[in-house]
């Protein structure tokens, strides 16, 4: 049996400092919540790794 690939989500500040990394459900879930209540307002980068793919997106926290 093949396991569903996990998604690794890493949050960085704009200086490139890693804030948090977490493993989330399978790649087919398409929805993940990340607790950002302890973060200061600003722009952050979210890196998502699954299998051999990587997606990086900017997010704004108010």
C-alpha positions as CSV (number, residue, x, y, z in Angstrom):
1,X,0.0,0.0,0.0
2,X,1.2,3.5,-0.8
3,X,0.9,6.0,1.9
4,X,-0.5,9.4,1.1
5,X,2.3,12.0,1.0
6,X,2.4,14.3,4.0
7,X,2.8,18.1,3.5
8,X,5.5,19.9,5.4
9,X,4.6,23.6,6.0
10,X,7.3,26.0,7.1
11,X,6.6,29.7,8.0
12,X,9.4,32.3,7.6
13,X,9.6,36.0,8.3
14,X,10.8,38.3,5.5
15,X,14.4,38.0,6.8
16,X,14.3,34.3,6.0
17,X,14.2,33.2,9.7
18,X,12.3,30.0,10.2
19,X,9.4,30.6,12.6
20,X,7.7,27.2,12.6
21,X,7.6,23.9,10.7
22,X,4.7,21.5,10.9
23,X,3.6,18.3,9.2
24,X,0.1,18.4,8.1
25,X,-2.4,15.7,6.8
26,X,-2.2,14.3,3.4
27,X,-1.7,16.3,0.2
28,X,-5.3,15.6,-0.9
29,X,-6.9,17.4,2.1
30,X,-6.4,20.9,0.5
31,X,-7.1,22.7,3.8
32,X,-4.8,23.4,6.7
33,X,-5.1,25.8,9.6
34,X,-2.0,27.4,11.1
35,X,-2.2,29.2,14.5
36,X,-0.7,32.6,13.9
37,X,-2.1,34.3,17.0
38,X,1.4,34.7,18.5
39,X,2.8,36.4,15.5
40,X,3.2,40.1,15.0
41,X,1.3,41.7,12.1
42,X,3.4,41.7,9.0
43,X,4.3,39.8,5.8
44,X,5.5,36.2,6.1
45,X,6.4,33.4,3.7
46,X,4.8,30.0,3.7
47,X,6.7,27.2,2.1
48,X,4.8,24.0,1.4
49,X,6.7,20.8,0.5
50,X,5.0,17.6,-0.7
51,X,6.8,14.9,-2.6
52,X,9.1,16.6,-5.1
53,X,7.1,19.8,-5.2
54,X,7.6,23.1,-3.4
55,X,5.2,26.1,-3.3
56,X,6.1,29.4,-1.6
57,X,3.5,32.1,-1.0
58,X,3.5,35.4,0.8
59,X,0.8,35.9,3.5
60,X,-0.2,39.0,5.4
61,X,-1.1,38.8,9.1
62,X,-3.0,41.7,10.4
